[in-house]
Amino acid sequence: MHWQPRVVCPDCNSDQLEYVNLPNTGELYAFTSMVLGAPLGMEKDIPFVMGLIKLDGLDLKILSRIDDVKYEDCVIGMKVKLKIIKLDDGRVWFRFEPIS
């Protein structure tokens, strides 16, 4: 499985990939605060939280930005849900946010 979704396998360059629906909830496994070196387009957002999310029902962890929470309010095990950001240029960003 690859995260984020892609059209070509980064290991073998095959385009014979199958889409797999993943759970849209999980829990915070580890986290940090991004204060320097933000990805292109996110420089004005720093500081923000990056977290390792353990998806519900799977032994799969993914790295994602966590919106709508401050670093000091994060705790290991905090429940989060998928948040999809659609950009004007057609791109899509996948992030997570706390479940209130």
N, C-alpha and C positions, 0 to 999 in steps of 0.2 A: 504494500500500500504506500502511496505517496501523498504527502501533504505539502503544499496545496495542490488542488486538482491541476492536472496537466495533460497535454495531448501526446507527449512522447516520453518514454521511460528514460530517465537520466542515466541508467546503468547500461542498457543495451540498445538504446535508440529506437526501439520498436514502437509502432503506433497502435499496436494491438492491445490496447488497455481496456479494462472494464470499469465502468463507474460503479462505485460501492457507496451506498448511503451510510453515513456515519451518524452516531448519536449527536444531537445538537446541545447536549448538556454534559457537564463533567465537574471535576473539582480541581482546585488549584493544588498542584503538586510541589511547585517551587516558583519563586518569583524574584524579580529584581526591578530596579528603577533605571530607566534609560535617561541619562543626563547628558551624554555626549555621543556623537557619531550616529545620530538618528538617520534612518533611511530617507532617501530622496522623497520630498513631499511632506515629511513629518518633522522637519527641523524646527518649525515654529511651535510644535506641540510639546516639546520637552519641558519639564520631565513628564514621562508617562511610564506606566507599568507594563512589563513584559512577563509573561508567565508560562510555565510548563503545565499544560492541562491534561489530566488523565480523563479520557472520555468514558462516560458511563457504560458499563457492560463490556468493555474491551480492555485488553492489555496493550493499549496504545496511548502514547503521550505525544502531544503536539505543542509546538512553540507558537504563541500568539500574543498580540497586544491585548491588554485588558483595559477596556474603556470604563469611564464613569466610576472610578475608584482611585483613591490616593494610596501610595505605597504603604503609609503607616496604618491604613485600615485593612490591609490584606492579611489573611491568615491561611496557613496550610489547611486544606480541606474545604475552603470556601467554595460554595456551589456557584457555578457560572453557566451561562448559556450563550449560544452562538449569536453574533450580531453581524449582519451583512451590510456592507457599505457599497453602494453603487455610485460610481463616479460619473461625471458628465461625459467623459470621453469613452464610456463603455466598459472600462475596467471595473473589476469587483474586488473588494478587500474583505477578508474574513477576519473578524475579531471576536472577542468574547466580552461579556459584561456580567457583573454579579447578579445573581437571582435574589430579588428582594423578598 
